[in-house]
Amino acid sequence: MNTAIKTDVVVIGAGPVGLFAIFECGMMRLKCHVVDALEIVGGQCAALYPEKPIYDIPGFPRVEASELIKNLEKQALPFNPVYHLNQQVEVLQSLEDNRWLVKTSAGTQINTKVVIIAAGCGAFGPNRPPLAGIDAYEGKSVLYYIQKREQFTNQRVVIAGGGDSAVDWALSLSEIAKKVMVVHRRPKFRAAPESEEQLHRFVAQGKIELVVPYQLDGLEGHNGQLETVIVKTLEGESRRLETDYLLPFFGLSMNLGPINDWGLNLEKHHIQVEPGTCATNQSGILAIGDIATYPHKLKLILTGFAEAAQAAHTARSLVHPGEVWHFEHSTTQGVPHKETAAA
Ligand SMILES: Cc1cc2nc3c(=O)[nH]c(=O)nc-3n(C[C@H](O)[C@H](O)[C@H](O)COP(=O)(O)OP(=O)(O)OC[C@H]3O[C@@H](n4cnc5c(N)ncnc54)[C@H](O)[C@@H]3O)c2cc1C
């Protein structure tokens, strides 16, 4: 029995470009399912720099990355996209009737006419500290991404890591948390110099406690609620930090992974596409955004947005071959109300 969901388009990757592809496909009356390996939408913007301002999005002199993602999600909403998060697309299987079967690590199967790969630099996930029993706390009191800053109001937080994310979040959370402790294995940080200076100012003012040179060594708590983080120096001296949350920021591992096996023409970890259509060498598979390459490609969000529009037009002609599509500007076409969008 085939339990696969049927749709027009599967978008692989819910980064900024994948999210805009949902809107563009929606305007072409195409229904999208979207898969992302991360548990949140927004790709690099959400996972790597949510609080950083972006200055080169047309029409927005300055927009925080998280705000851009919120708006892209809102713009896609009238077209009722179905998100399959926290799962990686592992297999693209060619079917007899010029369709594709998309299979994910969570067992989701989607039968689709078109696949749009908006996979950035591949599936990425957090580098998890190798601590016994950490999985019992993950998603509850050990968090790799921050979606709601307010949840840390009056809480004790241990942040582990020495890069931009660790330092930026320590500065930000010190405004609302009861206590912020930063665990790092050496006194020197890898963050932007001005952020590191501010970190040391906050430490001097007693707003942040530095726990250096220590490494994470163990966790204690009950039912997913962390109570103590145990840290150790290389010499074996140990400390117990009482806390409500642990935020390990050890970067993300990025990996083209299964994309290498999909029979696509690759060039230095990117998928070669035809400019103008975003078509790959496999019929029905398109690629856009950071992962797509062609001569003189600019790896910018705005380039990816244009590619999303081009790919949506290509997808329309693949889903409805031979049909003459009457192009209308969005000002003429409008967008459906959420309830009446592509069913
Ligand atoms: C610190 C920083 C600052 C930046 N500043 C700017 C800027 O000012 N202006 C600008 O234009 N750009 C900037 N960029 C670059 C910009 O973020 C990228 O160009 C943009 O994120 C690319 O979007 P995307 O949707 O193509 O890919 P991504 O944002 O990388 O999203 C790809 C998504 O695909 C998912 N994925 C991959 N493979 C799979 C799979 N097999 N199954 C399921 N999911 C998968 C990933 O988990 C990820 O969520 C910056 C980048 C960084 C790191």
The ligand as an ORCA input file, in Angstrom:
! r2SCAN-3c Opt
* xyz 0 1
  C      26.726     35.317      9.850
  C      26.106     35.393      8.476
  C      25.693     36.624      7.983
  C      25.107     36.719      6.701
  N      24.701     37.943      6.236
  C      24.085     38.035      5.029
  C      23.646     39.306      4.519
  O      23.837     40.346      5.154
  N      23.007     39.318      3.306
  C      22.809     38.181      2.548
  O      22.216     38.259      1.472
  N      23.246     36.968      3.011
  C      23.876     36.873      4.207
  N      24.321     35.656      4.658
  C      24.146     34.481      3.785
  C      22.690     34.002      3.814
  O      22.325     33.651      5.149
  C      22.534     32.817      2.886
  O      22.812     33.252      1.571
  C      21.096     32.288      2.971
  O      20.794     31.789      4.245
  C      20.880     31.182      1.945
  O      19.561     30.778      2.065
  P      19.082     29.325      1.586
  O      17.622     29.292      1.874
  O      19.581     29.085      0.206
  O      19.884     28.295      2.514
  P      20.015     28.133      4.099
  O      19.689     29.366      4.816
  O      21.358     27.535      4.298
  O      18.903     27.052      4.450
  C      19.002     25.740      3.936
  C      18.149     24.810      4.768
  O      18.099     23.543      4.105
  C      18.100     22.512      5.082
  N      18.557     21.270      4.440
  C      19.690     21.060      3.750
  N      19.757     19.797      3.283
  C      18.618     19.191      3.694
  C      18.099     17.871      3.554
  N      18.721     16.907      2.880
  N      16.903     17.597      4.138
  C      16.234     18.555      4.843
  N      16.691     19.813      5.001
  C      17.859     20.125      4.433
  C      19.060     23.033      6.144
  O      18.801     22.402      7.407
  C      18.723     24.534      6.157
  O      17.750     24.863      7.123
  C      24.936     35.543      5.905
  C      25.346     34.302      6.408
  C      25.931     34.218      7.673
  C      26.359     32.870      8.190
*
